[in-house]
Structures are given as structure tokens and as C-alpha cells.
């Protein structure tokens, strides 16, 4: 079991670590904002790398209109800058944190995407100056940690609404079971990178092709049935999460690959006889 867990973490260990990183969603979850920077010392100019990320594709979103300001204890250190456009979706801003050590607030307002104005969305970061680590603002009870707000694009397109029971089942399983363990959270992080690389295209094709949408309903039903088993399992440890997860994966391999292969072999034997 420990060996499987180690293999599971290999993709995460291969991701290089560049300085300090924080990622938070805007208050309406339209964008994720990612900050990357080296350890910050008071009075020393530091370049803050800012990426505006599309949470559905997990890629940098081009053409963003934004403002940013930095303050400490109500006293402005930087900005607020006028409404600014970035065509690349990534910018580097040099900032001097000149009010001594402590926690600074970096506040963003986003007002446009792809040359289209949007209702103002905000996000704030806490940046700790003078120590190695920076901590994001603690989310309120109504906010979810990063990674829990992503949509089930294919299931939503298949069953017609985010409020469909099947979509709610997937969301509740993710939030209430999988993300309650470290291994489950690590799995979702890796899975989302893969899932959002193709799911928008599949969801769009479903909306354009009703027949394909019906095929997807039939295809997803066995998987949803197998995942519902986790709702009745008591998962209290990382080992149990891995054990149940591997069992569900093997069960789905059996349903989607084993049963068709078995049927083909039986048909071949029947024709041969």
C-alpha cells in the first residue's frame, strides 16, 4: 500500500517548486489568481509574478482588465493602479514592501475578460514579509478551498444541469469524501489537470450532438453506480481512501473493459461452434 501511495505521488514530486506560490479564486469563481515570488524582505524591491488562470482549462487566461493595490494595516504601499489590460494574462510587478516585517494585503479587482466588461470581482492575498512562508486569507465558511470549485463539465452537459442529481452526487462525493484526505486531494489535483485538458471540448460536442449526449448518459451510468458505493463507506484514513479508490478503479476497468472482452470471446466461441 505504501508503494502504491509513493507511485501516486511521483507526478506531484516532479513539479518544480519556484519560490513561494499562492492561488485563490475571485469572489465569484470566474478566475483563479496565482502569485509567485521569492522570499520577501522589508525594504527590498521584489518582483511579484501574477497569473490569471481560467479554472475550467487550468491555463492562463488572456486579455484581462484588472487593478491591484498593496497595503499594510490600512496604509497603502503600492497602487491602486488604474484599470490595466494584460494581453498575455501574466504580469510581473516590482513592489517594495517598505513598512517593515509583517503581513501585507495584496488586493485585486478584475473588471474585464477578453475585451468584455464583467461585474467587478475581487480577491485578496495575505503576504508575510520577513519570513519564509506566506499564508492565504482563511476562507469563510461559505467559501471552499482551492480545487473544490471546479465544475463537472461532462456530467453537467450530459444530464443538462448542475442541479441534476447525478452531478450533485459527483460534487458531494468529491467534497465530502475524496477531498477529506490528503491522498484524495492529491489525486484530485492531478486528475483535474488531465480532466480539464479535454472536458470542455467533450461538453461542447455533447451540446451540439444530442445523439452523442445520449451515448454519454449510457456510458456514465455504470461509473456513477460504482462511485455511489463510496457514499456508504466509512473512510477514516489515507490507507482506506487508497484502498477504496483502487477498488473502484478496478471495478470500472472490469465493467468497461472486462465485460465487453468477455462478451466478444463468448460470441467468438459461439460462432466457432
C-alpha positions in Angstrom: 0.0 0.0 0.0 2.8 2.4 0.8 4.4 1.6 -2.5 1.2 2.4 -4.4 1.0 5.7 -2.4 4.5 6.6 -3.4 3.8 5.9 -7.1 0.7 8.0 -6.8 2.8 11.0 -5.5 5.5 10.8 -8.2 3.7 13.1 -10.7 3.4 15.7 -7.9 7.1 15.4 -6.9 8.1 16.0 -10.5 6.6 19.5 -10.5 9.4 22.0 -9.8 9.0 24.4 -6.9 9.7 28.0 -7.8 9.8 30.2 -4.7 6.5 31.0 -2.9 3.2 30.4 -4.6 -0.4 31.2 -3.7 -3.5 30.6 -5.7 -7.0 31.9 -4.8 -10.3 32.2 -6.8 -12.0 35.5 -7.3 -15.1 36.0 -5.2 -17.4 34.8 -8.0 -15.0 32.0 -9.1 -14.7 33.3 -12.6 -10.9 33.3 -12.4 -8.1 32.0 -10.3 -5.3 34.3 -9.5 -1.8 32.9 -8.8 1.0 34.7 -7.2 4.7 33.6 -7.4 7.6 35.3 -5.7 10.9 34.8 -3.9 11.2 35.2 -0.2 10.4 38.9 0.6 12.5 41.1 2.8 11.3 44.5 4.0 12.6 47.5 2.1 13.8 45.3 -0.8 12.1 45.6 -4.2 10.5 42.2 -5.1 9.0 41.1 -8.4 5.6 39.5 -7.9 4.6 37.3 -10.8 0.8 37.3 -11.4 -1.1 34.7 -13.5 -4.8 35.0 -14.2 -6.0 31.4 -14.7 -9.1 30.0 -16.3 -10.4 27.5 -13.6 -12.0 25.3 -16.3 -9.0 24.8 -18.5 -6.3 25.5 -15.8 -4.5 27.6 -18.4 -3.5 31.3 -18.3 -6.5 33.4 -19.4 -5.5 36.1 -21.9 -6.8 39.7 -22.1 -7.7 40.6 -18.5 -8.6 44.1 -17.2 -7.6 44.5 -13.6 -6.4 46.7 -10.8 -4.1 45.9 -7.9 -3.1 47.5 -4.6 -0.9 46.6 -1.7 -1.3 47.8 1.9 -0.3 47.1 5.4 -2.5 48.0 8.4 -4.6 50.3 6.2 -1.6 52.2 4.8 -1.0 52.0 1.1 2.3 50.6 -0.1 1.6 50.2 -3.8 -1.3 51.4 -6.1 -4.1 51.1 -6.6 -3.1 51.2 -10.2 -5.5 52.4 -12.9 -7.5 49.8 -14.7 -4.8 47.9 -16.6 -5.0 45.4 -19.5 -2.8 42.4 -19.9 -3.0 40.7 -23.2 -0.9 37.7 -22.0 -2.8 37.1 -18.8 0.5 37.1 -16.9 2.4 40.2 -15.5 5.4 40.9 -13.2 5.1 43.8 -10.9 8.1 45.1 -8.8 6.9 46.1 -5.3 8.9 47.4 -2.4 7.4 46.3 0.9 8.7 49.3 2.9 6.6 49.2 6.1 8.7 46.6 7.9 8.0 43.0 8.6 4.5 41.6 9.0 1.5 40.8 6.9 0.7 42.9 3.8 -2.6 42.7 1.9 -2.5 42.4 -1.9 -5.9 43.2 -3.3 -7.1 42.6 -6.9 -10.2 43.7 -8.8 -11.0 42.2 -12.2 -13.4 44.1 -14.5 -12.9 42.6 -17.9 -12.1 39.3 -19.8 -11.4 39.0 -23.5 -12.3 42.7 -24.1 -15.7 42.1 -22.4 -16.6 44.0 -19.2 -17.7 41.9 -16.3 -19.2 42.8 -12.9 -16.3 43.6 -10.7 -14.7 40.5 -9.0 -12.2 40.7 -6.1 -9.6 38.5 -4.4 -7.2 39.3 -1.6 -3.9 37.7 -0.5 -2.0 37.9 2.7 1.7 38.2 2.1 4.0 37.7 5.0 7.2 39.8 4.7 10.3 38.9 6.6 9.7 35.2 7.0 9.9 32.3 4.5 6.2 31.5 4.2 3.1 33.4 3.0 -0.3 32.4 4.1 -3.5 33.0 2.1 -6.5 34.6 3.7 -8.5 32.0 5.6 -11.7 31.3 3.6 -15.0 32.0 5.2 -17.5 29.2 5.9 -19.2 29.8 2.6 -16.0 29.6 0.6 -14.3 26.4 -0.4 -10.6 25.8 -0.6 -8.9 26.0 -4.0 -9.7 23.0 -6.1 -13.2 22.4 -4.7 -15.0 24.9 -7.0 -14.3 23.2 -10.4 -17.3 22.1 -12.3 -18.2 18.6 -13.6 -18.3 19.8 -17.2 -19.1 16.5 -18.9 -21.6 15.3 -16.4 -23.3 18.8 -16.5 -23.6 18.7 -20.3 -24.7 15.0 -20.2 -27.5 15.5 -17.6 -28.5 19.0 -18.6 -27.9 21.0 -15.4 -25.5 21.5 -12.5 -28.5 20.7 -10.3 -29.1 17.3 -11.8 -29.0 14.5 -9.2 -26.1 12.8 -11.0 -24.0 16.0 -10.9 -24.8 16.6 -7.3 -23.8 13.1 -6.5 -20.3 13.7 -8.1 -19.9 17.0 -6.3 -20.9 15.7 -2.9 -18.6 12.7 -3.3 -15.7 14.9 -4.2 -16.3 17.5 -1.5 -17.4 15.2 1.4 -15.3 12.1 0.8 -12.4 12.4 -1.6 -11.1 15.9 -0.5 -11.3 14.9 3.2 -7.9 13.1 2.9 -4.5 14.2 1.7 -4.2 11.4 -0.8 -7.7 12.2 -2.2 -6.8 15.9 -2.5 -3.5 15.0 -4.3 -5.5 12.7 -6.6 -8.0 15.5 -7.5 -5.2 17.9 -8.2 -3.6 15.5 -10.7 -6.9 14.4 -12.1 -8.1 18.0 -12.7 -5.1 18.8 -14.8 -5.9 15.8 -17.0 -9.7 16.2 -17.0 -9.8 19.9 -17.9 -7.5 19.3 -20.8 -10.3 17.7 -22.8 -13.6 18.0 -20.9 -14.6 21.5 -22.4 -14.4 20.1 -25.9 -16.4 17.0 -25.0 -19.0 19.0 -23.2 -19.4 21.4 -26.3 -19.7 18.4 -28.6 -22.4 16.9 -26.4 -24.4 20.2 -26.7 -24.1 20.1 -30.5 -24.8 16.4 -30.9 -27.9 15.1 -29.0 -27.2 11.5 -30.0 -23.7 11.7 -28.5 -25.2 13.1 -25.4 -27.5 10.0 -25.0 -24.5 7.8 -25.6 -22.6 9.6 -22.8 -25.6 9.0 -20.4 -25.4 5.3 -21.0 -21.6 5.3 -20.7 -21.5 7.3 -17.4 -24.3 5.4 -15.6 -22.2 2.3 -14.6 -19.4 4.6 -13.3 -21.9 6.7 -11.3 -23.3 3.5 -9.8 -19.9 2.3 -8.7 -18.9 5.6 -7.2 -22.2 5.6 -5.2 -20.6 2.8 -3.2 -18.2 5.3 -1.6 -21.2 7.1 -0.1 -21.8 4.1 2.1 -18.1 3.6 3.1 -16.6 5.0 6.3 -13.2 6.4 5.2 -11.2 7.4 8.2 -7.6 7.1 7.0 -5.3 7.6 4.0 -4.9 3.8 3.6 -8.7 3.3 3.5 -9.0 6.1 0.9 -6.4 4.4 -1.3 -7.9 1.0 -0.8 -11.4 2.1 -1.8 -10.1 4.2 -4.6 -8.1 1.3 -6.1 -11.1 -1.0 -5.7 -13.4 1.5 -7.6 -10.8 1.8 -10.4 -10.5 -2.0 -10.8 -14.3 -2.3 -10.7 -14.7 0.2 -13.5 -11.9 -1.4 -15.6 -13.9 -4.7 -15.2 -17.1 -3.0 -16.3 -15.8 -1.0 -19.2 -13.2 -3.4 -20.5 -13.6 -6.8 -18.9 -17.3 -7.4 -19.7 -17.1 -6.3 -23.4 -14.0 -8.5 -23.9 -15.8 -11.4 -22.2 -18.8 -10.9 -24.4 -16.7 -10.8 -27.5 -14.9 -14.0 -26.6 -18.2 -15.8 -25.9 -19.6 -14.6 -29.2 -16.5 -15.9 -31.0 -16.8 -19.3 -29.3 -20.5 -19.4 -30.2 -19.8 -18.7 -33.8 -16.9 -21.2 -33.8 -19.1 -24.0 -32.5 
